[in-house]
Amino acid sequence: MTLHTRITEAIRNTASRPALIAYITAGFPNKETFRAQLSAVGAVADVVEIGVPFTDPMADGTTIQRSSRVALDQGVSLRWILESLSAPGAKPKAPLLLMSYLNPLLAFGLDKLPKAAAQAGIAGFIIPDLPYEECDDMRTALDAEGLALVQFVTPVTPDERVSLLAHASTGFVYAVSMTGTTGKNVAVPQDVLDYFGRAKQLSSLPICAGFGIRSAEQVRKLAPYVDGVIVGSALVEVIERGEDPAAFLRALRE
Amino acid sequence: MRTQPVPLDTPTLLANVMSDVYPDARGRFGPFGGRYVPETLVPALDRLQAGVDRYLHDSDFLAELHSELDTWVGRPTPLTHARGLSQRWGAQVWLKREDLTHTGAHKINNSVGQVLLARKLGAKRVIAETGAGQHGVATAAACARLGMPCTVYMGEIDMERQAPNVGRMKLLGATVVPVTSGDKTLRASVDEALRDWVSDPNGTYYCLGSAVGPHPYPYIVRELQSVIGREAREQMLKMTGSLPDIAVACVGGGSNAIGLFHPLVKDRGVKLLGLEAGGIGTGLGENAASLAYGTPGVLQGTYSLLLQDENGQIRETQSVSAGLDYPGVGPEHALLMSIGRVKYEAVNDDDALAALAECCAVEGILPAIESSHALAGAKRFAHANRGTKILIGLSGRGDKDMPTLQRTVLKGLA
């Protein structure tokens, strides 16, 4: 099984409930607790997104801007993340993805990145500022190790383009629940549910909804329309308040 | 996207530049440029591209644009023979007076064109970022003139050092949003404007002020600013009988420079020189000279040269001039440098301020601190090349810089 199909399987094999994909910013609130936090989150979530902090996170709201800044101030880098994932110790069963803006990946070097990521136990990448038209080189590089490159669809994406992006994606399709940055609370109106439904029909990969997912009620409402939900800012805020991320994730499923 | 520095095929790229093929269909200037944005903005950029294709060279649109430029902006701007500087520098110095445009800088050329385009595209509101405040003021003025609501994002640090412009934007009816994230200057303002746009990609028009950002912005801005170079070229021929030996402009994102250079690129006999903000030194974090000291990477939608660390994190910049205080540069400049058609150098804060004072004293013109970088670079060139004819893009006036000048040039003068 290639790495990207491991992600797809992990999302599909959740019986009747939607898969839970959890986002954490690597090294937030500090470097020392990264691995323990990853284990705790990975024990509940079906897939974990590890955020690589960047100075200019243009698709992110204030929460992830803040967590990224704290991580950067402590010297968190992609190199540090991969080294720390490669250190001995138990790792979660849940497949791991790296969520990174493009520039830190370019700086690492696309020649070295796929192998280093695969060796560190990474199964794929989410790159919010790398649209389909610009992704050929990245796609080719990641394919060599079977790593996923997750494509986004949004409420303003025309249907033909949803098909194109769903076809080009690997792992799953990241369906943005609203136009805007991460972290805002959304009511999930009927037209957005309809868009998820359309995306699901147009895709052979799982559709996972992200941006603004905060409550068990939202997850229940989304469940018939999507294969998974992505929780980012709300989880980072739980961690920021010093609360238990695993308990928060379990509560989302209730 | 280039993963490794690719050896450039300079002769082919240069030939392509000379036959004006850039940007190509993918928004590339050779290896630079492109469109690195969240998926939410892709349909909006597609619509913008369609609008650009339909209107930017359409005769009715151009008639409307030129009517605004002639009767409201005050174009054509004069070409002034700088007699005092010529004598002192041992050169023939000519100033293209963008400082005399309405609102006081070249930024208005772009704003009025883009706000007209926004109206054609049916946008309900216009947003803009601003560093020195000149693009914010220009966009606020164009929006007031053309009846569009306007919101301007401005870094907290810039609001302080360019305070007079904040009041002007408010008087012109714009909402000014202080940006407290990131570096609190121009770059953070672009990030915030992009976040606003991503929240309402259908109803909002993002009026980007420099030749940076995702395609088609570097192209739109170049086309709208090229009026500077077209006029200056014609004026030089008419008033002096020949083209200059060199054309000089300051470069932050690079909008006034590309506007001056683009119509002169094919004139091989004209040297082109861009001056970046050298700040207080050559080290990372001490300047804003992306071409002089940067490395390739992707920031705010485009692949160009950036001031970044070894992990691809963008570094904070340092310059006395808010308008040049940006860690990236337009992709077309990156190409023009890599093929050697334009030379780029850095000018430090002190030399820029000294040039500003000299221009005030002998020409009776207070230039913007940004433009003073071009003056300082031209002076350096004049001293090394006696008797040459120099065309300087005087991109804006310095009234907005009074708070900074009080703290620097005027300090100690009773």
Interface residues (C-beta under 8 A of the other chain):
Chain A: F54 T55 D56 P57 M58 A59 G61 T62 Q65 L72 S77 L78 R79 Y101 L102 N103 P104 L105 L106 A107 F108 G109 L110 D111 P128 D129 L130 P131 Y132 E133 E134 C135 D136 D137 M138 A141 Q151 F152 V153 T154 V156 T157 P158 R161 L165 V176 T179 G180 T181
Chain B: M1 R2 T3 Q4 R26 G34 R35 Y36 V37 P38 E39 T40 V42 P43 A44 S181 G182 R187 D191 L194 R195 V198 S199 D200 P201 N202 P296 G297 V298 L299 Q300 G301 L306 Q308 E310 N311 G312 Q313 I314
